[in-house]
Each structure stands twice: as C-alpha cells, then as structure tokens.
Amino acid sequence: MDQDIYDVIILGTGPAGLQAAIHAARTKVSVLVMGREHKSSLFRAHVENYCCITGISGGELLRQGVKQALDSGARFLHEDVIKTSKDNEEFIVVTESDKTLKTRTLIMGMGVSRNRLGVPGEKKYFGQGVSYCVDCDANFYKGSTVAVVGNESAAVSGALTLLFYADKVHLVSDELQVSERLKYQIQESDVDIHLGHKVTEIIGDNTVRGLIMNNGQKLNVDGVFIETGAKGAVELAATLGVALDPEKFQYIVTDKQQQTNIKGIYAAGDICGPPWQMAKAVGEGCVAGLAAAKYAKKMKKNQPKVESRPLLSNDT
C-alpha cells in the first residue's frame, strides 16, 4: 500500500465532483478525482437552464470541467471504488483494480442511482427480497440463496461480499464490464455466473421466491440484489457511518459546509437530495471542495512533515 496520503479524494466526475476538484486544487492541496465522466447523468443531457450557458451538451460541459480541474492541479483515476474504510483520522479507498489509497478528506459526489431493471415484480417486492444495496442488507440473508443482477463493479464486488453470508450466490449479467482483477476473482469464486442473460421477472408470494431469465430459466432465490453501475454513495457511506436522511434513507445529510456527521467526509450534488439540477450540484461542489481543502490543511499542521511526491501518474 502506498504510504503517501492525498489531501482530498473526490468520488464522482459529474458537475459536483468536478467543481469540488477545481476549487480544492486551486488552494494548492493534492486532489484525486475518481470515476468516469461518461457515467454522469449529465453526460447525455442538453443544457438549457444553467445560468449564462445555453445550447451545450452535457458531455462537452463535463469535458471542459475535466480540463479545468486538470489545469488547476487535480489528478484523475478512471476506476470505480468498491470499498471505503476509516483508519484513525484518515480514510482508505480501494479501487476495482485493488489500488489502495489514503486521504485526509473524502468528498462524495457520485449522484444517486436511478437505474432500475424495470421488470415485473421489482417494485412489488422492494424491501421484501429486492434490494439495491448489498452492503446494507447482506446480513439479512445468512444461509439463504440470493442473486445479484448487474454488469459492473457494484454487482461483481457485491456477489463476492455475499459469499460471506449466503449459502448460494448467483450473478446474472449480460456482459461483465469490470477490471481484469475483478473478472478473475469472480470467475475463480464459488459464485454461480449466468453470463449473457438478463432478468425478465421477479416472482414470489409475500416475499421473493425466484427470478426468471430471458432464456426462460428460473432461479429459486430468497433475495435479489440489483446492483447496476459502480458502487453508489449510499453503499459506500453506509460502511463509514455517514448519516442518511431519516425518512427515505436515500440521501446523505450535510451541514452548510457540505460536511457529513463524520469529520473529514463531505457530500455534494444529487446524493444530498433534490432538486436534481446542475446549478445545485455545482454550488455544493464549490462549498465542499473549499471546506475539504481547509480541513485537510488543518490536519496537516498537526502532523509531522513528510516529503511530498505524486501518488499517481495522471491517466486522463
């Protein structure tokens, strides 16, 4: 593990994450931005209602934001995060290729997952066997048979996690889109992989009893975990003790400095709740970036000085 520490690691390359990176990096702290901008909900949007800017694609706006962040001194790592933890006053981030990074502060700007399967039974059995968070609900399925549905790092890492709880784990994926390391791990594990298939229906009585795939095959399962895309902020926050809104448990609660209940962890953008607007995300990203940089500088004053050097080559 690299013993050097970033001042700020930002999870998410949407408008909140990029604005946080620009403002934090300009204060001369070390900043790493993680994620893939083409996965931002803004990427395929057309911007018409943002002050002073009209008629621009979301993709172009994000590309400009990446350039601004780079010019300000931020670095980028185009990988998903699959695990977070705390080590004393510092935070540990583990990536899909098993890179382990340390940071003084963490900004969560990944947005909220809006991806649903849209199949019969999904809505009916939500909370009764259908879950969107392995880290939150795995403990409820000790000794059970479960299925994970998805193509990317959240699904694969979730299936591997469930091996520690469930007796049998299925992974339904039409195409694995993960790092070679994760692909190797899942293929060498005891997970039963159904590659090239999709779920067409979730069935049950009062709770989930099974699912149907597009080849007509039925899997008898007690739970279905829908994990599309990368690990979401809610899943990563859950392992760090970050407080969520008490009504829906869907959004991260922050103060006016975008700080969560955990010192050194900040959040910005859609993950902090509606309205789902770029203007809100950018404003919160600005506040979070400045606040995180200030906190990181305060931490460094109380720590022995070490020689600074780049932690990662810039792969943008």
C-alpha positions in Angstrom: 0.0 0.0 0.0 1.3 3.5 -0.9 2.0 5.3 2.4 1.6 8.7 0.9 -1.7 10.5 1.5 -3.9 12.7 -0.6 -5.4 15.7 0.9 -8.7 15.3 -0.9 -10.2 12.3 -2.8 -13.4 13.1 -4.7 -15.7 10.3 -5.8 -17.6 11.3 -8.9 -16.9 13.1 -12.1 -20.2 14.9 -12.6 -20.7 18.6 -12.0 -20.5 18.4 -8.2 -17.2 16.4 -8.2 -15.5 18.5 -10.9 -16.4 21.8 -9.3 -15.1 20.4 -5.9 -11.9 19.4 -7.7 -11.4 22.8 -9.3 -11.9 24.7 -6.1 -9.9 22.3 -3.8 -6.9 22.0 -6.2 -6.7 25.8 -6.6 -5.9 26.1 -2.9 -2.8 24.0 -3.5 -3.7 20.7 -1.9 -3.3 17.3 -3.5 -6.6 16.2 -5.2 -7.6 13.0 -6.8 -10.8 12.6 -8.7 -12.2 9.1 -9.2 -14.8 7.9 -11.7 -15.8 8.0 -15.3 -17.4 11.2 -16.6 -19.4 9.3 -19.3 -21.4 7.7 -16.5 -22.6 11.0 -15.1 -26.3 11.7 -15.6 -25.3 14.9 -17.2 -23.2 13.3 -20.0 -26.1 12.7 -22.4 -28.1 15.8 -21.3 -28.6 19.0 -23.2 -28.1 22.1 -21.0 -30.6 24.9 -21.4 -31.4 26.1 -17.9 -27.9 26.8 -16.4 -27.2 30.5 -15.8 -25.2 32.2 -18.5 -24.7 29.0 -20.6 -27.2 27.6 -23.2 -27.1 25.2 -26.1 -24.3 23.0 -24.9 -24.2 19.2 -24.5 -23.6 17.8 -21.1 -20.7 15.7 -22.4 -19.0 18.9 -23.7 -19.6 20.6 -20.4 -18.0 17.7 -18.5 -15.0 17.6 -20.8 -14.4 21.3 -20.1 -14.8 20.7 -16.4 -12.2 17.9 -16.5 -9.7 20.2 -18.3 -10.3 23.0 -15.7 -9.7 20.5 -12.9 -6.5 19.3 -14.6 -5.3 22.8 -15.2 -6.0 23.6 -11.5 -3.7 20.7 -10.4 -6.1 17.8 -9.8 -5.4 14.3 -10.9 -7.8 11.7 -12.2 -8.1 7.9 -11.8 -10.7 6.4 -14.1 -11.7 3.5 -11.8 -14.7 2.6 -9.6 -14.4 2.5 -5.9 -15.5 -0.8 -4.3 -14.7 -0.2 -0.7 -14.1 2.6 1.8 -13.0 2.5 5.5 -11.5 4.7 8.1 -8.1 4.4 9.7 -7.8 6.8 12.7 -8.3 10.2 11.2 -7.7 9.1 7.6 -9.8 7.3 5.0 -9.0 4.3 2.9 -10.3 3.9 -0.6 -10.0 0.6 -2.5 -10.5 0.6 -6.3 -11.7 -2.1 -8.7 -8.1 -2.9 -9.7 -7.2 -3.3 -6.0 -5.3 0.0 -5.7 -5.4 1.1 -2.0 -5.3 4.9 -1.4 -5.3 7.1 1.7 -6.8 10.5 2.0 -7.3 13.1 4.7 -10.7 14.1 3.4 -13.3 12.5 1.2 -16.0 14.1 -1.0 -18.9 12.0 -2.2 -20.3 13.4 -5.4 -21.4 10.3 -7.3 -25.1 11.2 -7.6 -27.8 8.8 -6.9 -28.6 5.6 -8.7 -31.6 5.8 -10.9 -31.0 2.5 -12.6 -33.8 0.0 -12.2 -34.4 -3.2 -14.1 -38.0 -2.2 -14.9 -39.2 -5.8 -14.7 -42.4 -7.2 -13.2 -42.1 -7.9 -9.5 -39.3 -5.4 -8.9 -41.4 -2.7 -7.4 -43.8 -5.1 -5.7 -41.0 -6.9 -3.8 -38.8 -3.9 -2.9 -38.0 -4.3 0.7 -39.4 -7.9 0.6 -36.5 -9.6 -1.1 -35.5 -6.9 -3.6 -32.6 -4.7 -2.5 -30.4 -2.1 -4.2 -27.6 -2.3 -1.6 -25.5 -5.4 -0.8 -23.5 -3.6 2.0 -26.8 -2.5 3.7 -28.8 -5.8 3.5 -26.3 -8.7 3.1 -26.7 -9.6 6.8 -30.4 -10.4 6.4 -29.6 -13.3 4.0 -27.4 -15.5 6.1 -27.8 -19.1 5.0 -30.0 -18.1 2.1 -29.8 -18.3 -1.7 -29.5 -15.0 -3.4 -28.9 -13.4 -6.8 -27.1 -10.3 -7.8 -28.0 -8.6 -11.1 -25.6 -6.2 -12.9 -22.7 -5.9 -15.2 -20.2 -3.7 -13.4 -18.1 -3.4 -10.3 -21.0 -3.0 -7.9 -22.5 -6.3 -9.0 -19.3 -8.3 -9.0 -18.0 -7.0 -5.7 -21.4 -7.4 -4.2 -21.6 -11.0 -5.3 -18.2 -11.7 -3.7 -19.3 -10.0 -0.5 -22.5 -12.1 -0.3 -20.4 -15.3 -0.3 -19.6 -14.5 3.3 -23.3 -14.5 4.2 -25.4 -16.6 1.8 -25.2 -20.3 1.2 -25.5 -19.8 -2.6 -24.9 -16.8 -4.7 -25.9 -16.3 -8.4 -24.7 -13.5 -10.6 -26.9 -12.6 -13.6 -25.0 -10.5 -16.1 -25.4 -10.0 -19.8 -21.8 -8.7 -20.1 -19.1 -8.3 -17.4 -17.7 -4.8 -17.7 -15.1 -4.8 -14.9 -11.4 -4.8 -14.4 -9.4 -7.9 -15.2 -8.7 -8.4 -11.5 -12.4 -8.4 -10.5 -13.2 -10.6 -13.5 -10.6 -13.1 -12.4 -11.9 -13.0 -8.8 -15.5 -13.7 -9.7 -14.6 -16.5 -12.2 -12.4 -18.2 -9.6 -15.0 -17.8 -6.8 -18.0 -20.0 -5.8 -20.5 -17.6 -7.4 -22.7 -19.3 -10.0 -22.4 -16.9 -13.0 -25.2 -16.7 -15.6 -23.4 -14.7 -18.3 -25.2 -13.4 -21.3 -28.6 -13.3 -19.6 -31.0 -10.8 -18.3 -33.7 -10.9 -15.6 -37.2 -10.6 -17.1 -39.3 -11.1 -14.0 -39.0 -11.4 -10.2 -41.5 -13.7 -8.6 -42.8 -14.6 -5.2 -45.7 -14.7 -2.7 -45.3 -12.4 0.3 -41.5 -12.2 -0.4 -39.2 -13.0 -3.3 -39.1 -16.7 -4.2 -37.3 -16.6 -7.5 -36.5 -14.9 -10.8 -37.0 -15.6 -14.5 -34.2 -15.0 -17.0 -34.6 -14.2 -20.7 -33.8 -17.8 -21.6 -36.8 -19.0 -19.6 -34.7 -20.4 -16.8 -36.0 -19.9 -13.3 -33.7 -19.4 -10.3 -35.1 -20.2 -6.9 -33.7 -17.4 -4.7 -34.7 -15.7 -1.4 -33.4 -12.3 -2.4 -32.4 -10.3 -5.5 -29.8 -7.6 -5.3 -30.0 -5.1 -8.1 -26.5 -3.6 -8.4 -26.2 -1.6 -11.6 -23.1 0.5 -12.3 -20.5 1.4 -9.8 -20.8 1.4 -6.0 -23.1 4.3 -5.1 -22.6 6.9 -2.4 -25.2 5.3 -0.1 -23.5 1.9 -0.2 -20.0 3.4 0.4 -21.3 5.8 3.0 -23.0 3.0 5.0 -19.7 1.4 5.8 -18.3 4.7 7.2 -21.2 5.5 9.4 -22.4 8.5 7.4 -25.9 9.6 8.3 -28.7 9.4 5.7 -32.0 11.2 5.7 -34.3 9.6 8.3 -37.3 9.4 6.1 -36.1 7.6 2.9 -32.5 6.7 3.7 -31.6 7.7 0.2 -29.7 10.9 0.7 -26.6 12.0 2.7 -27.3 14.6 5.3 -24.8 17.6 5.3 -24.4 20.9 7.1 -23.9 24.3 5.3 -20.3 23.4 4.7 -21.4 20.1 3.0 -19.8 18.2 5.8 -21.5 15.0 6.9 -21.7 13.7 10.5 -18.3 12.2 10.1 -15.4 14.8 10.2 -13.5 14.9 7.0 -16.3 13.4 4.8 -18.3 15.8 2.6 -21.0 15.3 0.1 -22.3 17.3 -2.8 -24.8 17.1 -5.7 -27.7 14.7 -6.2 -26.7 12.5 -3.4 -27.7 15.3 -1.0 -31.3 15.3 -2.3 -33.4 17.1 -4.8 -33.8 19.3 -6.8 -31.8 17.3 -9.5 -30.2 20.4 -11.0 -26.7 21.1 -12.2 -26.8 24.6 -10.6 -27.3 23.0 -7.2 -24.6 20.4 -7.8 -22.0 23.0 -8.8 -22.8 25.2 -5.9 -22.5 22.4 -3.4 -19.3 21.1 -5.1 -17.7 24.5 -4.7 -18.5 24.6 -1.0 -17.4 21.0 -0.4 -14.1 21.5 -2.3 -13.2 24.6 -0.3 -14.3 23.1 3.0 -12.4 19.8 2.5 -9.2 21.6 1.4 -9.4 23.8 4.5 -9.9 20.8 6.8 -7.0 18.9 5.1 -4.7 21.8 5.6 -5.7 21.9 9.3 -4.9 18.2 9.7 -1.5 18.5 8.1 -0.5 21.3 10.5 -0.9 18.7 13.3 1.1 16.0 11.6 4.9 15.6 11.0 6.0 16.9 7.7 6.9 14.4 5.0 8.4 14.9 1.6 5.6 15.3 -1.0 5.6 13.4 -4.3 3.0 12.5 -6.9 0.9 9.4 -5.9 -0.3 8.5 -9.3 0.6 9.4 -12.8 -2.2 11.3 -14.5 -4.1 8.9 -16.8 -6.6 11.4 -18.2 
